[in-house]
């Protein structure tokens, strides 16, 4: 009877351990899938950014007077030199001009062993699209170089609007593969027909995710899209919505098909971490159960020992068992601590993946209009029909926007690089110039107090301006519903809490104030007092980090109530002054 009860208990324990292992596997699979989704979104944004980065360049080149003149029979040699310079400056693989019959008459690689000049590409779809008057796009292996590339084309027209040629560029996307490999990732990009175009594993390139139809194979042959490539099926299969088997290994699989041309991006993550963590949780539970059983047995043994007076040998054995139990308990506690650390690492990884996705999205969304603006500026400079002063001003604004996007690296590599003496009044002038349209639109009255003599601190001028701009925009937003909005901006010097000389600037508004919120709460990332969809709550978090990096501090408080009942908030930034020797004053 006792033996049967023990067998039943063992079976129940075994079933419980199996269920626990399965539950842990489901939990950690969900965590790994969430992390993989974040990485996939990041890589998707990167691919789209690469495809769109130079989309406006052929449009600009098609309107270049030199290109139009050459298409009408002008000097090809001069255009070869001009296109070579454009290709070197922009970083594209090649730029070339073709006739309406598809024959290349001028190219950036003219005179080289891989020159496109003299070759006819009328069989390519992107050439046919341009000859029909629209932009063409195509990915394939180059018939001249044997190297893959992404081709973008535009029709070249004469003064009457007639198509007289085709201008095209070739982009090398293999840098994406190198980035995936360097990051230790398993990623592949396939076109709408299931042909792998790019992959972190070179053996996957030009493999098939599905069987091609006869019509698809005929089109590939006609366009010579993958000349010399052996289009064989890839060793993979789907095992569920988010699971697959590739190369004989079960992996987590995430797919994004929301890409241009119907392309799809696939991300694979190893399941080894899931299995390891699941076994760790199961072992920990088994250890806890064993401890509970041992403690129960010890109590039972004590009761029996009080009645039977165990012998000295049995008592020695019991003491030895206690010692082993203590060691085992400590080992189980160590395993539990390791599990907790692992769980915290998973949480941090998820947050970093989300922030990485946000950073990539912001960079992508700003990068496209910046690239378009630079291309239009280049077109205006080429045509020589615009105001040089205006072009210089627009170029300066474009460079400033590019500098702001580069500040997203601040999350990963904070440091003291590029420090220089910064005049706070000059920096404030730049910041106020940026928000001038906001001030005018919100009907804000500006009061400005400058410092005399100038206040100079050591730091990054662009980052300090970023802090000023964030504080000014927050102040303007806080006064949106005020009928008599007043903004006071001051710059000055003083002494810090430890008696050191400091430079400071203040932004005071007449808005709703901070309320009951503290500065620490407002600096928390993704915490915002604005309406949903109007802000992400990163401005003060980034500003506070920049100020701390410069050895200063950011303070905020509600403004004192005035006689007319107006309130508001005051944000003050204090930074160490630059001494006579150019160093920070301590």
N, C-alpha and C positions, 0 to 999 in steps of 0.2 A: 504493500500500500504506500509506504513512504517512498519507495523507489519509483512508483508510478507518478506520485506528486512531483518528485524532482524532475522526471522526464517532461511532464506537462509544463512546469515552470521554465525549463530550458528551452522548450519550443516557443513559448510565449516571448521569452527574452530575445530569441533569435529573430522572430517575426518583427519585434519592436525595433531591433537594430537595423533590419532591412528597410523598414519604413522610415526610420530616421535618416538612413543614408540616402534614400530616394528623395526625401524632403529637403535635405541639405543640398543635393544635386540640383533640384529645381530652383532653390533660392540662389545659389551661386551662379547657376546658368543665367538667371534673370539679371544678376549684377553684371556678368560678363557681356551679355547681350546689350545692356544699357551702355556699357563702355564702348563696345564695338559700334553701336549706332552713332555715338559721338565722333569716333574716329572716321567712320564712313562719311558723315556729314562734312567733316573738315576736308577730306580728300575730294569729295564732290565739288566743294567750293573752289578748291585749288584747280581742278580740271577745267571748270567753267571759266575761271579767271584766265587760264592759259589760252583757251580757245578764243576768248573775247579780247585779249590784251591788245592785239594788233588788228582788230577787225576794221578800224577806221583808216589804217594806213593805205590800203589799195585805193580807197575812195579819194584820199588826198592826192596820191600819186597820179591817178587818172586825170586829174585836173592841173597837173604840172605842165606849164607851157613847153618845157624841154621834152617831156614825154609825148605831148601832142604833136610837137614839131617833128620828132623822130618817126612817129607813126605815119606822118604824112610824107616821109622820105627825107628827113633831115639827117644831120650828122650823128651816126651811131656811136662813134668812138667817144665823143664828149658825153653822151648819155651813159655809156658804160662806166666811165669814171664817176659820174654823178650818182648812179645807182649803187656803185661799190661803197661810196661814202655813206649813203643812206643805210645800207645793210650793216655797215660797221657800227654806226651810231645807234641804230635801233636794236641790234642784236638778232635780227632775223637770219635765217639760213641762206636765203637767196631772194633777189628781186629780178624779174625779167619781163620783157615786153615782147608780145607776139603780134603777128599780122592777123587779118581776118581769116586767113587760111590755116592758122595755128602754128606757123613757123616762127621760131624765136629769132629776133633781129638785134636784141640788145639785152645784156644781163650783167648783174653785179659780179658774176664769176667768169666773165669773158676773159680769154687769154689763159685760163687754167686748164689742167688736164680734165676737169669735170665740167667744162663750160657747157651751158645750155644753148649757146648760140648755134644756129643751124639745125637744131632738132625741131621736129614737128610734134606738137602735143594736141592736135585737133581731136584725137580719140578720147581725151580726158573729159569727164563730165563738167568739171569746173570751167573749162575753156568753152564748151558749148553753151553753158549757162550765161557766161559773160557776153558771148556773141549775140545771144537773144536779149541782151539789155539788162540783165540782173546780176547781182553778186553770186559768185559760185564758191562752193566749199567742198573739199574732198580730202579723204585720208587714204594714202596708199604708198607703196614702195616706188621710189623714183626709178624710172627706166634708164636714166643717164647715170646716176650715182649709185643705184642699188640700195640707197638708204631711205627709210620711211620718213614721211613728213606730212604735215597738215597744210593744204593749199587753199589760199583765199584769192579770188580774182574779181576784177571790176572791168566793165567796158570802158574803153577810151573813145571819146566822141570829139568830132570837130565842132567848129563854131555853129554849124547848122543842126547839131544834135545827132548826126549820123555816126554809127559805130565804125571806127577806123582801126581798131586794134584791141588787144587785151593786155592789161597789166596784172601780174600775179606775184604773190610772195609765198615762200615755203618756210614753215616753222618746224623746228626740231623739238618734239615732245618727249624725247627719251630722257630728259632731265627728271621728268616725273618718276620714271622707273628707278633712276638712281636714288632719288629721295626716299622712295618706298623701301628699297633694299637697305639703305643706310639706317633707316628707322627700324629694321628688323620686322617689317610688316609683310603680310601676304595679301596682295591686292592685284586685281586685273581689271582692265577696261576692254569691253567688247562692243562691236557695232550692232546695228539692228538685225543683222543676219547671224549673229552669234560667233563672229570671228574675233578672236582675242587680238586687240591692237597693241596694247601695252600691258606689261606684267612685271611684278617684282621678281618672279622666277623666269629667266630667259627661256626655259624649256616650255613654258606655257604659251609663248608668243606665236601667233598665227595658228593656234589650235582652235577647234570648233566646240562650242558649247552645245550645239545641236546639229542635226543632219541638214545639209544644204539641199534645197530643191534644184531641179535641173535648170530652172529659169535663173535662179540666183547664181549658180556656177557659170552659166552662159554670160550673165552680165559681168561677173568678175573677170572672166577671160576677155570680154570685149573691151572693158576699161583698163585691162592690164593692172588691176589694183594690187594684186599680191604676186607679181611676177617672181618665179623662182621659189615661192613658199610652198611647203608641203602641208596643205590644209587637211590635217588629220584630226579626229575627235580627241578632246581632252579627257584624261582619265579622271572623271568626276561624276557625281550624281547627287541630286537633292535627297535629303532624308527627312524633310519636314519643312515647316515654314521658316525656321531659323537654324537649320542644321543641314550639313552636307558632308560628303566623303570625297576627298580629293587626294590622289596619289596613295590610296589605301589607308588614309588617316581620317578619323572622324573629327570635324571641326565645327565651330560656331560660324554660321554664314549669314551675312547681311548684304542686301542688294538695294541699290538705288537706280531706278530707271528714268528719273526726272533729269535727263541730260539732253543737250542738243543732238539732232540727227537720230533720235531714238536709241542712242547709246546707253549702255548699262555699266555700272561700277559695282564690283563685287569685293567684299572684304571678308577675310577668313581669320579666325582666332583659334588658337589651340585650346583643347579641352583639358589639358593636363592640370592646369591650375584648379579647375572645377573639381576634378577627381581628387586631387591632393587635399583641398580644403574639406571636401565631403568626408574623406577618410579621417581627417583630423578631428572633425566634429564627432564622428561615430566613435573613434577611439576615446575621445574625452568622455562621451556619455558612458561608454563601457567601463572606463576607469571609475567614474562616479558611482555607477551601479555596483562595481566590484567593492568599492570602499564601503558602500551601504551594506552590502551582504556581509563583508568582513566584520563591520562594526556590530551588525546583528548577531553574528556568530560569536563574537567576543563576549557580548552581554550574556548570551545563552550559556557560553562556556563558564563564565563567572558564576552563574547561578548553579550550574551542575557541579562546578568545583567546590562551592561552599558546602554542598551536600556530600560529595564523594571524596574530598580531600585528595586532590590530584597529587601524584608523586612528584619528587623533585625533577625527574627527567622531563615530565610533561610540563612542569612550570618553566623549565629552561627553554623548552620548545616554544611555549607560548610567548616568552619574552623575545625570542628570535623572530617570531612571526610579527610581533608588534614593531620591531625595528624595521623589518621589511615593509610593513604597512606604512610607517612614517616616510620612508624613502619613496614609496610609490605615490603617496599623497602629494609630496613635494613635486614629484615629476608631473603629476596630473595638473597641479596648480601652474607649473611652468608652461605646460601645454595650453592651458586656458589663457594665460597671459599672451602667449604667442598668437592664439586665435583672435583675441581682442585687438592686438596690434594689426593683424592682417585685415580685420574688418574695418578699422580706421583708415588703413591704407586704401582699401577699396572705396570708401566714402570720399577720401581726398581725390582719388583718381577720377571718380565720377564728376566731382565739381570742376577739376582741371579740364576734363573733356568738354564739359558744357562751356567753360570760359574760353577754351580753345576754339570751339565752334563759333562763339560770339565774335572772337577776335578775327577769325577768318572771314566771317560774314561781313563785318564792318570793313575790313581791308578790301574785300571783293567789291562791295557796293560803292566805296569811295574810289577804288582803283579804276573802274570803268569810266565814270565821268571825267576823272583826271586825265586818263589816257586820251579820251575823246577831245578834251580841251586842248591838250598839248598838240594833238594832230591838227586841229583846226588852226592853232597858232602857227604851227609849221607851215600849213597851207597858205596862211596870210603872209608869212615872211617870204615864202617862195614866190608868190604872185607879186609882192612889192606894192600892193594897193592899199595898205592899211597904215594907220598912224604908228610910227615906231615907238613913241612914248607910251601909247596905250598897250602895244604889244609887250613892251618891257614890264609894264605894271601887271598885265595878265600873267606873264611868265613868272613874276615874283609871287603872285598869289598861288599859282599852280605848284611852285616849289614848296611854298609854305604848307599847302594841303598834303603834299607827299611827305613832308617832315612830320606832320601830325599823325599820318597813318603809321609811320615808323615808330611812333611812341608806343604802339601796342606791344612792342618787344619789352617794354618796361616791366610787364608781369613776370617775364622769365629771366631777364638779365638786368636787374637794377644795378646801378653803379655810378661812379663819379667821372665818367668819360666826358670830354668836351666842355670842361668848365672854363669860364672866362669872366672878366669883370662885367657886370651888368648894371646899367643905370636904371633904377626902378621907375623913374619918370618916363624914360624913353620906352621901356617895356610896357608901361601903362598906356602910353600913346598908341602903341601897336594894338593892344588889347581893345581899347576903346574904338579904334578904327574898325576892328572886326565886328563889334556889336553895334556900330552906329545905326545900321538899318533897324535893329531890334528896338533901340532907343526911340527912333523916329516913329516906328509903327505903334509903339506902346504909349507915345506922348509923354515920355519921361523927361523931367527937368533935371539937367546934370549940373552938379556943383563940383568944381575941381580945385584942389589945393595942392600946389607943387612944393617941393623941398628946395631950400636955398641954404647952403650949396647942394649940388646933386648928391643923391644917396646911391653909393655903388656897393654892390655885394658880389661875392664870387659864386658863379653857378652857370647853369645852362639857360641861356636867354629864351629859347623856345619853350622849355618846361615851365619857367617862371611865367611867361606869357600865357601858357596853357592854364596855370592856376588862376591868374587874373581873369582870363576869359570865362572860366567856369564860375567864379564867384560873381562876376558881372551878370552873366546870363541867369544864374540862380536868383539874383536880386531883381532882375527885370521880370522873371516869371512870378516872383512873389508879389509883384505890384500889378498883376494883370487886371484885377478888379478894382483898383484904386482910381478915383476920379482925379486926384492931384498927386500923381506919382513923383517922388523926389529921390534922386540918387546922389549921394555925397561920396566922393573919392578923394582920399588924402594919402600923401607920402611924407615920411619924416624919419627922424632918428631918435634914439633913446637908449635906455639901459635895460638889459634883460634881468631875469630873476636873480642871476648870480653876479650882477654888476657889470657884465661885458657889454661893449657898445654894439648896438643892433640897428639895422634899418628895418622899417616897417611900412606896410601899406594897409589901408582900411577901405572896406566897401560897406556903406550904410544905406539901407533902403527904408522906405516908409510902408512896407507891406505888412503881412499878417504876423510876422515874427516867427520865432522858433516854437512857440507854444510850450508844451511840457516836455518836448523832446530834448535830449542832450546831444552834444557834439559827437560823442562816441557812437550814439545810436544812428545819427545822420551819416557818419563815416562808414557804417557797415555796408559792404557791397550789396547791391540790389535792393537797398532800402531807400524809398523815395516818398516825399510828401506830395508829389504831383499826381494828377489823375492817371488812371491806367492807360498805357499806350503812349503817354507823353514823355516818358523818361525812364531810364533803366536803373537810376540810383548809383551810378558809378562815378559821377563827377566829383563829389566830395571825397570818396574813397581814394581816387587817383590823386586828387590835389593834396590830400593829407600825406600820402606816401611820397610825393615829390618834395614837399616841404621838409619832411623828416630826412629824406635823402640829402638835402642841402644843409642839414644841421640846424634847421629852424623849427618853428612850431606854428600851428594854426589854432586860433581860439575864436569862439563865437559866443554871443550873448544877445538877449533881447534888449533893444534900445530903450532908454528911459522915456517914460510917458511925457509928452509935451503938454502945454496948456490947452491946445486944441484937441487933445485926445488921440493924436496920431502916435503910432508905435513903430514897429519895424524890427530889423535885426542888424547886428554889426558883426562882420567877419574881419579878423585882423591876422595878418601873416607877419611874423618876425623872422628875420634872417641875419646871420653874422655879417658885419661890415668888412670890406676889404681894407687892410692896413696900408701904410705907405710903401711896404715892400711887396705889395700885390697879394699877400696871404690873408686868410680870414683872421679877424681880430678875436682873440680868445679872452 
